[in-house]
């Protein structure tokens, strides 16, 4: 019935209201049969549809969300928004609290939804937790208090330093100097606490409005001037002292802003550049387009696109790549394709961006055609195609491409391995084996060995644990990636779940103590392993204890522990002691003395020879009285 991806998208977008739910479920079934339902893109499309068409409880949306193998901020925001519109405040807040990563849209939409529903207490709690209080959130809070009959709370909010800092940022953006000075006066009269956020906003506002004297005064009034304030003022002083800054100087400052994640300031600087009559070059346009892409400012990007067209810069491949990146990241795939067709010369970077753009909108076949026609492919090209297959549910194609990549002698990186692991997981899901503990344990182990501990933990949490194997796989994954505190927390969860630890469990736990430097805790667990769990320590356990003591500088205790091991792991002990500081002569001398004190003369002589062989000098001891 449904042939191509575009028709499916149109059908899902047309589903609005309860009557369209049946059609939406038919599309869902078609995607399920074609194996595309595990794709992040299609999962989000279905999630939006169920949010619009489902019942007030959004049962279908929640079920789909829990079954999605991959989720991003858009997934969480869609489900939260659907529940807020249905008045399900508690569910929305619970989802928001569970959200692993929150963007500005997440914070603003939750605060807006809570204030519309009249839940001002919860809205205030979320507002207080918001890391950067934006104008949207501030306005929502003030309007919410007024609608709830609490105008005093709205006025009290206006004395909040973060709210005032937001207002000052708006003044700086609009170059509203008089309004900014009025806010400054309000701060002084109201005796608002002058913290770093407020000070930075004042310095930035005065600097952008050209009042460098007041900017410097505000900087001096700050208890601890931060990097943002200093760099902002230095940038303004730089242009104040330069009569006619060249395009190269403008571009340098633009690049500095974007490289440090300050896209808003970069766009404001570009506006100043245009206002001063400086004709930017392709480098200027590429930089500000990158800022628009990272900020999600597609309207600003379109204005810069039209400027690039008028200036004749659209044929520049760097500008074309930046435009494709802007449109694809913000969902305007048709515009991305149009720009790609208009650029005459396609380099590898542009082709990689276009492969990603095609993959993001589910047009994997077109992405593969482009990949096959590339004259030369970088590692990023292969990764882009692998990620495209993996995200859209083409598990077999992803694994086949990974195998081809390996056969051509290319060395896969973490991205390639992570895509292959995701493909394995989708294959297991398609065959109904995702709940099989042996397969799940192997996948968790594979995720962790590829360095993707977060995905490994997500998979771990979704599986029922009948024995200690899966626990051990996750524990060893954390230990191998240096996540010591996570190892200990997971071990406590394992005990609470009444899972029985074994030898492998304690190897991971002792390794976690090593990474955290928890000497006493490590020794306690080592003794508990023998006393409470009746586990006989192996050389691996003793090696962990030796490593733990050596890292703490307890060399004598390290040696004493190693001698208790039945297999006497002498090489391991020596290696750990030497690794403390290979160029420190005291380590060699102390180790040699330990050997000699136990009558192990050959080992003592061997360590001394290593000291001479590596040309490490040991200065003889002396007394100040000799001088």
ZAMARGU-4260 file (C-alpha; in steps of 0.2 Angstrom, whole numbers, plus 5000, padded with zeros to 4 digits):
<rodrens>
0) 5000/5000/5000 | 5014/5012/5005 | 5028/5013/4993 | 5041/5026/4997 | 5047/5035/5013
5) 5040/5052/5008 | 5022/5044/5007 | 5024/5037/5024 | 5030/5053/5031 | 5015/5063/5023
10) 5003/5050/5030 | 5010/5051/5048 | 5010/5070/5047 | 4992/5070/5041 | 4986/5059/5056
15) 4978/5071/5068 | 4965/5067/5081 | 4958/5050/5087 | 4949/5046/5070 | 4966/5045/5062
20) 4974/5033/5074 | 4969/5018/5064 | 4978/5025/5049 | 4993/5029/5060 | 4993/5011/5066
25) 4993/5004/5048 | 5008/5014/5044 | 5016/5008/5060 | 5013/4990/5055 | 5020/4993/5038
30) 5036/5000/5045 | 5037/4985/5057 | 5036/4973/5043 | 5049/4982/5033 | 5061/4982/5048
35) 5062/5001/5049 | 5053/5003/5065 | 5069/5002/5075 | 5076/5018/5065 | 5077/5033/5076
40) 5070/5044/5063 | 5054/5033/5060 | 5053/5030/5079 | 5051/5049/5082 | 5039/5051/5067
45) 5028/5037/5075 | 5030/5045/5093 | 5024/5062/5086 | 5009/5053/5078 | 5004/5044/5093
50) 5006/5060/5104 | 4993/5069/5092 | 4981/5054/5090 | 4982/5044/5105 | 4971/5044/5121
55) 4974/5055/5136 | 4985/5042/5144 | 4995/5041/5128 | 4997/5022/5131 | 5003/5019/5113
60) 5016/5033/5113 | 5023/5027/5130 | 5024/5009/5124 | 5033/5014/5108 | 5045/5025/5118
65) 5050/5011/5130 | 5053/4999/5115 | 5064/5012/5105 | 5082/5005/5104 | 5088/5023/5101
70) 5081/5039/5108 | 5087/5057/5107 | 5082/5074/5114 | 5068/5075/5101 | 5061/5058/5107
75) 5060/5064/5125 | 5053/5081/5121 | 5039/5074/5110 | 5033/5062/5124 | 5034/5076/5137
80) 5025/5088/5126 | 5011/5076/5123 | 5008/5073/5141 | 5009/5091/5146 | 4996/5095/5133
85) 4985/5082/5141 | 4987/5089/5158 | 4997/5075/5164 | 5010/5085/5174 | 5017/5072/5186
90) 5021/5060/5171 | 5029/5074/5161 | 5040/5080/5176 | 5045/5061/5179 | 5050/5060/5161
95) 5059/5076/5162 | 5069/5071/5177 | 5074/5054/5169 | 5080/5063/5153 | 5098/5059/5151
100) 5102/5075/5142 | 5092/5091/5141 | 5093/5105/5128 | 5086/5123/5129 | 5070/5117/5121
105) 5067/5104/5134 | 5069/5116/5148 | 5058/5130/5140 | 5044/5118/5134 | 5042/5110/5151
110) 5042/5127/5160 | 5029/5134/5148 | 5018/5118/5149 | 5019/5118/5168 | 5014/5137/5169
115) 5000/5135/5157 | 4993/5121/5168 | 4995/5132/5183 | 5008/5121/5192 | 5018/5135/5198
120) 5027/5126/5212 | 5034/5113/5201 | 5038/5126/5187 | 5048/5136/5200 | 5058/5121/5205
125) 5062/5117/5187 | 5066/5135/5183 | 5078/5135/5198 | 5087/5120/5191 | 5088/5127/5174
130) 5107/5130/5171 | 5105/5145/5159 | 5089/5155/5162 | 5083/5160/5145 | 5071/5174/5141
135) 5057/5162/5136 | 5057/5153/5152 | 5058/5170/5162 | 5043/5176/5153 | 5033/5160/5155
140) 5036/5161/5174 | 5031/5179/5175 | 5015/5177/5165 | 5011/5161/5175 | 5012/5170/5192
145) 5001/5184/5185 | 4988/5172/5179 | 4989/5162/5195 | 4985/5178/5205 | 5003/5180/5212
150) 5009/5196/5205 | 5021/5198/5220 | 5030/5182/5215 | 5032/5189/5198 | 5040/5205/5205
155) 5051/5195/5216 | 5057/5185/5201 | 5062/5201/5193 | 5075/5203/5207 | 5083/5186/5203
160) 5100/5188/5196 | 5099/5176/5183 | 5083/5184/5176 | 5091/5201/5176 | 5106/5193/5167
165) 5094/5187/5154 | 5086/5204/5152 | 5104/5212/5150 | 5108/5199/5137 | 5092/5204/5127
170) 5098/5223/5129 | 5115/5218/5122 | 5107/5209/5108 | 5096/5224/5103 | 5110/5237/5108
175) 5097/5244/5119 | 5109/5255/5129 | 5096/5265/5139 | 5086/5249/5144 | 5102/5241/5150
180) 5107/5256/5161 | 5089/5256/5169 | 5092/5237/5173 | 5109/5242/5180 | 5101/5255/5191
185) 5087/5243/5197 | 5101/5231/5202 | 5110/5244/5212 | 5094/5251/5220 | 5087/5234/5224
190) 5103/5228/5231 | 5102/5212/5220 | 5117/5200/5223 | 5130/5204/5211 | 5136/5187/5205
195) 5147/5182/5191 | 5132/5179/5179 | 5125/5196/5182 | 5143/5204/5181 | 5146/5195/5164
200) 5130/5201/5157 | 5133/5219/5162 | 5151/5219/5155 | 5144/5211/5139 | 5130/5224/5137
205) 5141/5239/5140 | 5154/5232/5129 | 5142/5229/5114 | 5134/5246/5116 | 5151/5254/5115
210) 5152/5261/5133 | 5169/5253/5138 | 5172/5264/5153 | 5156/5257/5162 | 5161/5239/5155
215) 5178/5241/5164 | 5169/5247/5180 | 5157/5232/5180 | 5172/5220/5177 | 5181/5228/5192
220) 5165/5226/5203 | 5165/5207/5199 | 5171/5197/5214 | 5180/5185/5202 | 5180/5190/5183
225) 5177/5175/5172 | 5184/5171/5155 | 5168/5176/5147 | 5169/5194/5153 | 5187/5196/5150
230) 5186/5189/5132 | 5171/5200/5129 | 5179/5216/5135 | 5195/5212/5126 | 5186/5209/5110
235) 5177/5226/5111 | 5193/5235/5116 | 5202/5227/5101 | 5189/5234/5089 | 5188/5251/5098
240) 5207/5253/5095 | 5207/5248/5077 | 5201/5261/5065 | 5197/5250/5051 | 5198/5231/5056
245) 5201/5220/5041 | 5190/5205/5036 | 5204/5193/5042 | 5203/5201/5060 | 5184/5200/5060
250) 5185/5182/5054 | 5198/5178/5068 | 5186/5184/5081 | 5171/5176/5073 | 5180/5159/5073
255) 5185/5161/5091 | 5167/5164/5097 | 5161/5149/5087 | 5175/5137/5093 | 5171/5141/5111
260) 5153/5138/5109 | 5147/5156/5109 | 5137/5156/5093 | 5125/5170/5099 | 5140/5182/5101
265) 5146/5176/5084 | 5130/5181/5076 | 5129/5198/5085 | 5147/5201/5079 | 5143/5197/5061
270) 5128/5209/5062 | 5140/5223/5068 | 5152/5218/5054 | 5138/5221/5041 | 5132/5237/5050
275) 5150/5244/5048 | 5149/5240/5030 | 5162/5226/5030 | 5159/5214/5016 | 5162/5197/5023
280) 5170/5183/5013 | 5166/5165/5011 | 5176/5161/5027 | 5164/5173/5037 | 5149/5166/5030
285) 5155/5148/5033 | 5158/5152/5052 | 5141/5161/5055 | 5132/5147/5046 | 5140/5135/5058
290) 5134/5145/5072 | 5117/5145/5066 | 5117/5126/5064 | 5123/5123/5082 | 5110/5135/5088
295) 5096/5128/5078 | 5093/5146/5071 | 5087/5141/5053 | 5079/5158/5050 | 5095/5167/5053
300) 5104/5154/5042 | 5091/5157/5028 | 5096/5176/5029 | 5114/5172/5028 | 5110/5160/5013
305) 5102/5174/5004 | 5117/5185/5007 | 5129/5172/5001 | 5118/5171/4985 | 5119/5189/4982
310) 5138/5190/4985 | 5141/5175/4973 | 5148/5163/4986 | 5136/5149/4984 | 5148/5140/4972
315) 5161/5140/4986 | 5161/5122/4992 | 5164/5127/5010 | 5149/5138/5010 | 5139/5124/5002
320) 5144/5111/5015 | 5139/5123/5029 | 5122/5126/5021 | 5119/5107/5019 | 5124/5105/5037
325) 5113/5119/5043 | 5097/5112/5034 | 5100/5094/5037 | 5103/5096/5056 | 5087/5107/5057
330) 5075/5095/5047 | 5075/5105/5030 | 5081/5091/5019 | 5073/5098/5003 | 5083/5114/5006
335) 5099/5103/5009 | 5096/5094/4993 | 5093/5110/4983 | 5110/5117/4990 | 5119/5101/4986
340) 5113/5102/4968 | 5118/5120/4966 | 5136/5117/4971 | 5146/5113/4956 | 5161/5105/4964
345) 5158/5092/4977 | 5173/5087/4988 | 5173/5073/5001 | 5167/5084/5016 | 5152/5090/5006
350) 5148/5072/5000 | 5150/5066/5018 | 5137/5079/5024 | 5125/5075/5011 | 5126/5056/5015
355) 5122/5061/5033 | 5107/5072/5027 | 5100/5058/5017 | 5102/5046/5031 | 5093/5058/5043
360) 5078/5059/5033 | 5077/5040/5030 | 5083/5040/5012 | 5096/5027/5014 | 5096/5021/4996
365) 5100/5038/4990 | 5114/5040/5003 | 5121/5023/4997 | 5121/5029/4978 | 5131/5044/4983
370) 5143/5034/4993 | 5146/5022/4979 | 5150/5037/4967 | 5163/5045/4978 | 5180/5045/4969
375) 5188/5044/4986 | 5182/5039/5003 | 5188/5044/5020 | 5185/5035/5036 | 5171/5048/5040
380) 5163/5043/5023 | 5162/5025/5029 | 5156/5030/5046 | 5143/5041/5039 | 5136/5027/5029
385) 5137/5014/5043 | 5128/5026/5055 | 5115/5029/5042 | 5112/5011/5040 | 5112/5008/5058
390) 5100/5023/5062 | 5087/5017/5049 | 5086/4999/5054 | 5096/4991/5040 | 5106/4980/5051
395) 5112/4967/5038 | 5118/4981/5026 | 5127/4989/5040 | 5136/4973/5045 | 5140/4969/5026
400) 5147/4987/5024 | 5158/4985/5040 | 5164/4968/5034 | 5169/4977/5017 | 5177/4991/5026
405) 5188/4978/5036 | 5192/4968/5020 | 5199/4984/5012 | 5211/4986/5026 | 5203/5001/5034
410) 5205/5002/5052 | 5188/5005/5060 | 5186/5017/5074 | 5174/5018/5089 | 5160/5025/5078
415) 5162/5011/5066 | 5162/4998/5080 | 5147/5006/5089 | 5137/5006/5072 | 5141/4987/5070
420) 5136/4983/5088 | 5120/4993/5085 | 5117/4982/5070 | 5120/4966/5079 | 5107/4972/5092
425) 5094/4976/5079 | 5097/4959/5071 | 5094/4951/5088 | 5078/4961/5090 | 5071/4957/5073
430) 5074/4938/5077 | 5066/4940/5094 | 5082/4936/5103 | 5085/4953/5112 | 5079/4946/5128
435) 5091/4931/5127 | 5103/4933/5141 | 5118/4925/5132 | 5116/4937/5117 | 5112/4952/5128
440) 5128/4948/5139 | 5139/4947/5123 | 5131/4964/5117 | 5134/4973/5133 | 5152/4966/5133
445) 5154/4972/5115 | 5147/4989/5119 | 5159/4992/5133 | 5174/4985/5124 | 5170/4998/5110
450) 5170/5012/5124 | 5151/5015/5122 | 5148/5011/5141 | 5132/5022/5140 | 5123/5011/5127
455) 5129/4996/5136 | 5121/5002/5152 | 5105/5006/5143 | 5104/4988/5136 | 5109/4981/5153
460) 5094/4990/5161 | 5082/4983/5148 | 5086/4965/5152 | 5080/4953/5165 | 5095/4946/5175
465) 5093/4928/5180 | 5111/4926/5186 | 5127/4935/5189 | 5134/4934/5171 | 5126/4950/5164
470) 5130/4959/5180 | 5148/4954/5178 | 5149/4959/5160 | 5143/4977/5165 | 5154/4978/5180
475) 5169/4973/5169 | 5164/4985/5156 | 5164/4999/5169 | 5181/4993/5176 | 5189/4992/5159
480) 5184/5010/5155 | 5190/5017/5171 | 5173/5021/5179 | 5177/5016/5196 | 5163/5024/5206
485) 5150/5016/5194 | 5158/4999/5197 | 5155/5001/5216 | 5137/5008/5214 | 5132/4994/5202
490) 5140/4981/5214 | 5128/4988/5228 | 5113/4986/5216 | 5119/4969/5213 | 5119/4965/5231
495) 5101/4973/5233 | 5095/4962/5219 | 5101/4946/5228 | 5113/4941/5214 | 5127/4931/5220
500) 5144/4938/5216 | 5158/4926/5210 | 5177/4928/5207 | 5174/4938/5191 | 5163/4950/5201
505) 5177/4954/5213 | 5190/4957/5200 | 5179/4971/5193 | 5175/4978/5210 | 5194/4978/5216
510) 5198/4986/5199 | 5185/4999/5203 | 5193/5003/5220 | 5210/5005/5211 | 5203/5018/5199
515) 5195/5028/5214 | 5210/5026/5225 | 5199/5018/5239 | 5212/5008/5248 | 5203/5004/5264
520) 5187/5000/5254 | 5197/4988/5242 | 5205/4979/5257 | 5188/4977/5266 | 5180/4970/5250
525) 5195/4958/5248 | 5193/4951/5265 | 5174/4951/5263 | 5176/4940/5247 | 5185/4927/5257
530) 5175/4928/5273 | 5157/4931/5268 | 5157/4924/5250 | 5169/4909/5253 | 5179/4914/5237
535) 5197/4909/5237 | 5208/4923/5230 | 5217/4920/5213 | 5232/4928/5206 | 5220/4941/5197
540) 5213/4946/5214 | 5230/4948/5222 | 5236/4958/5207 | 5222/4970/5209 | 5226/4972/5228
545) 5245/4975/5223 | 5240/4988/5210 | 5228/4996/5223 | 5242/4997/5236 | 5256/5003/5224
550) 5245/5017/5218 | 5243/5023/5236 | 5262/5022/5238 | 5261/5007/5251 | 5275/4997/5243
555) 5279/4986/5258 | 5261/4981/5260 | 5260/4978/5241 | 5275/4966/5243 | 5267/4958/5258
560) 5251/4955/5249 | 5259/4947/5234 | 5269/4934/5245 | 5252/4927/5251 | 5246/4922/5234
565) 5248/4903/5231 | 5254/4906/5213 | 5266/4920/5219 | 5263/4933/5205 | 5281/4940/5206
570) 5281/4948/5189 | 5265/4957/5191 | 5270/4964/5208 | 5287/4970/5201 | 5278/4978/5186
575) 5266/4987/5197 | 5279/4994/5208 | 5290/4999/5194 | 5275/5008/5185 | 5273/5019/5200
580) 5287/5030/5193 | 5299/5022/5180 | 5312/5036/5182 | 5311/5037/5201 | 5327/5029/5208
585) 5319/5027/5225 | 5306/5015/5219 | 5320/5003/5213 | 5331/5005/5229 | 5316/5002/5240
590) 5311/4986/5230 | 5329/4980/5230 | 5329/4982/5249 | 5313/4973/5251 | 5320/4958/5241
595) 5336/4958/5251 | 5327/4959/5267 | 5318/4943/5263 | 5334/4934/5257 | 5330/4935/5239
600) 5347/4941/5233 | 5346/4937/5215 | 5330/4947/5213 | 5338/4961/5223 | 5353/4961/5211
605) 5342/4961/5196 | 5333/4977/5201 | 5349/4986/5205 | 5355/4981/5187 | 5339/4988/5180
610) 5343/5004/5188 | 5360/5005/5180 | 5354/4998/5163 | 5341/5012/5162 | 5354/5025/5167
615) 5344/5031/5182 | 5355/5040/5194 | 5353/5038/5213 | 5361/5052/5222 | 5370/5046/5238
620) 5363/5052/5254 | 5372/5066/5264 | 5370/5077/5279 | 5369/5096/5279 | 5382/5095/5293
625) 5395/5089/5280 | 5394/5106/5272
</rodrens>
